[in-house]
Amino acid sequence: MFANLLEFSRNYIFWTSAASWIIAQSIKVALGVFREKRFNFRWFVGTGGMPSSHAAGVSALATSIGVTYGFDSALFAIVLTFTLIVLFDAQGVRMAAGRQAEILNKMLDDIYWKKKLDEDKLKELLGHTPIEVFAGTALGIVISLLFYK
């Protein structure tokens, strides 16, 4: 058991992916504190914002797999496909859901001010803009290459 944990602790691929995600989330928190002059713990675990931690994590994963097993390996092809799906989802599907939430929140405000309904707002910041996804992708690739043995 201990040997397995020790072996896992040296897993370059996992740790570069995790580090990329943590660094991206930390950048979001720092930018939030700078922008809003306050700290909000939800920035550590929330979705959306600059840079995309999803993009950073999966890009670091794909880069680490490519560097370790070769960019012509079947494993890299699988992980690259997974990465592209996550990047598309982060920018496309989740961003559209966030826009719908924004519209629904405006509708709820209208209903509330007419004294007909009082509901919590839907989460609007679900997805990422293309630049947030690009920044997260670049961050993940750079961190993976910096951590490479």
Stockholm file with secondary structure:
# STOCKHOLM 1.0

chainA/1-149         MFANLLEFSRNYIFWTSAASWIIAQSIKVALGVFREKRFNFRWFVGTGGMPSSHAAGVSALATSIGVTYGFDSALFAIVLTFTLIVLFDAQGVRMAAGRQAEILNKMLDDIYWKKKLDEDKLKELLGHTPIEVFAGTALGIVISLLFYK
#=GR chainA/1-149 SS CHHHHHHHHTCHHHHHHHHHHHHHHHHHHHHHHHHHSSCCTHHHHCSCSSSCHHHHHHHHHHHHHHHHHCTTSHHHHHHHHHHHHHHHIIIIIHHHHHHHHHHHHHHHHHHHHTTSCCCCCCCCCCSCCHHHHHHHHHHHHHHHHHHCC
#=GC SS_cons         CHHHHHHHHTCHHHHHHHHHHHHHHHHHHHHHHHHHSSCCTHHHHCSCSSSCHHHHHHHHHHHHHHHHHCTTSHHHHHHHHHHHHHHHIIIIIHHHHHHHHHHHHHHHHHHHHTTSCCCCCCCCCCSCCHHHHHHHHHHHHHHHHHHCC
//
